[in-house]
Each structure stands twice: as structure tokens, then as C-alpha cells.
């Protein structure tokens, strides 16, 4: 007896979700999201986004920082749609009114109790294989930042909120999460 065929979902299924229901699509599988992030989550997203945007502006950078909700079509296909908490895109050709077509250069996810498995496992693997250059996981419950750099020299590090966390795609730029929250 054959195994039942697993359902494969597409962007059409994401677009047809009931109002107020949020989900991401990874390799044809739907992952439902919490309808509203916590106040701490939103504060972190705003402060980190502002810090990155200020750095880019002050250094005449060409990259663009965008906070969720923002559509990222990772593989430019019908089976992958994510909404990272923060995306930094350095190729303007990837951007249009619908979102980002292809992998952002840098993605930051802010962990919530319900998103740990997604952020630390599923998205880590997906972002790496999709071509994201740098991925940060900011965990407010543990006050830790885990960074991954997927270049010729792959690297993973862990920092506390009190550390100056180096940004791989911008050598010399660091972010201290603890200082942002003061």
C-alpha cells in the first residue's frame, strides 16, 4: 500500500488564506505564523532596522533594509514565500512592489516562543541553500544573538545582548542589542 501523497502548496494558497491569517511557505509546505508579534519583538525589529538603515545611509550604501511584513520569494518559484523580520537587500533588481525576488543578502529573525524550531532549523537551512549571505537569530528570551555567515568561509558565532555583534556584510559595523534597548 503506497503512502498517502503529501499536499504541496503554492503561493496561490498563501494568497487565499483568510484575512488575518499569516503563514510562510517553504518547499511547498505551509507554516502558520502568530497573528501579532509581541511588543518586545516589535521594539527589537524597529531598533535594529533603524540602526542598519542609519549605517547604510551614513555610508552611502546601496542596500535597502525592510522590516516585516515584507514578502520574500526565496527561490523565485511558486513554493517558497517567507516574511523575515528584517531583510537587507543589496541588489535593487530583486525588488518590486510585491517584495524581494530571490535571497536577501542579510536576514534577521527575532525568536518568539512559537518560532524557535522554524528560526533555528527550518529557516536556517532554507536561507543557507537559497543564497542568503548572512543570517542572524535574535533571541530576546535568552538575550542572545546567533550569527551565520554563508560565504567562502562559513562561520557561526553566538553573542550576548551586551556584545558588539559584527556584521559580516559590512566589515567594521557592529550592533549592540543591549544598547539599542536602553
N, C-alpha and C positions, 0 to 999 in steps of 0.2 A: 504494500500500500504506500503510495507516494506521500511525502509530507505536504501539508497544505501550503499553497503558494503565498508568500508574504506580499502584502499590499505595498506597492510602490507609489508614492505620492509625488506630485509635481507642484510647480508654482501656482497652477490653477487652483489646487486645493488650498494653498495658503491664502490666495486672494479671495476664496469663497468662505473663509472662516466667519462665523457670526461676529457682529460688531462687538468690540471689547475683548475678544479672544485673541491672544497673541501666541505665535508659535514660530519655530525655526524649522528649516528643512535641511537635513544633512543626509546625503546619499539616498534620497528618496524616502527617508523616514521623518515623520513629524515629531517634534519635541515641543510640548506646550510650555509656555513661559508664565510666570506670575503676572497678573494684570497690572500691578503697580509696584515699582521698587520702593524700598524703604527711604526714609528721609536721609539716613546716613549714606546710602547708596547714591542718592541724587546729589548730595553735597560733595561727595568724593568725585563723582563724574564731572560736575561743574568746575570744581577747583583744579582738577588735573587737566581738563580740557583747556581751561583758561591759561594755565601755566605753559602748556605746549604751544598754544596759539600765540601767546606773547613772545615766546622764544622764536618761533618761526617768523613772526612779523619783524622783530628787532634784528634778525639776521637776514632779512630779505629773502627768506626761503620761499620755495615754490610749492611746498606741500600744504595740504589742507587738512584741518582737524575737524571731525564731525562727531557729535555725540548722538546716542540713540534717542529716539527711534530713527534708524537710518538703514536702508536696505543694502546688503552686500551680497551680490550674486557671485559667490566664490569661484566657481568653475565655469562661469558663463554658460550654464546649462539650465535645464528645467528642474533639476533635482537637488539644488543647493541654494539655500537662502538663509542668511543669518543676520542678526541685528546686534553687532558688538556694542558694548557700552561706549567705547571710544575707538574711532578709526582714524588713522593718519594715512592719507593717500598722496603720493608724490607724482603720480602720472595723471595729468589732467584729462588725458584721453579716456581714462577709465570712468570718469564721472559724467553723469547726465541727470536729468530731472527725476529719474526713478531711483538712483543710488549709485553704487560702485559696481562696475562690471569687471570682475577679476579680484585678485587678492590685494587688500591694502598693504602698505609697507609695514605698518605697525598697528597692532590691535591690543587694546586693554580691556579686560573683563574684570568686573567688580563682583566678587563672590557674594551670593546670598545663601542662606541655609539650603534652599531648594536647588541651587545651581552648581553645587560643588562637583558632582560627578561629571556634569557637562563641561565645566570650565577646565578641570584638571585632567580629564581623559579624552572625551569625545572631541571637544573643540581643539585641544592641544594637537591631537593627531591630524585633524582635518586642516587646521591652519597651516601646519608644517607642510603637508603634502600639497596644499593649494598654492603655496608660494609666498606666504606671509613671511617677511624678513625678521620681524621681532614681535614677540607676544609676551604681555605682562598679565599676571593674575594678581589682583589686589584683593587681599582677604582682610576685611575690617574686623572680623571676629577674632582672628589670630594676630592682627596688626602686623601682617607680613606681606611682602611683595615677592613673587617668584617671577623671574625673568628668563626668557628663552630667546636666543639669537640663532637664527637659522641661516647662516652664511657658509662660506667655505670652512670656517672654523666654528662649528656649532658649540653653543655654550648655554649652560643653565646655572642660575645663581638664585640665592634666597637672601632677602634683606628684611630688616625690621622697619617699621614706620619711621624710626628715628634716624635711619641711614640715608645718605645721599645716594640714590639709585642711579647708576649711569645709564644713559640712553644710547643704545648701540648704533642706531641710525644717525645720531647726532653726536659725534665724539666731543667731549668737553661739557656736554649738557647733562645735568643731574636733576633729579626731582626728589625732594624730601617730603614725603606724605605727611609726617607729623607736623612739619612747619605749615603746610597748607591748611591743616585742620585747626590751627590756633586761632 
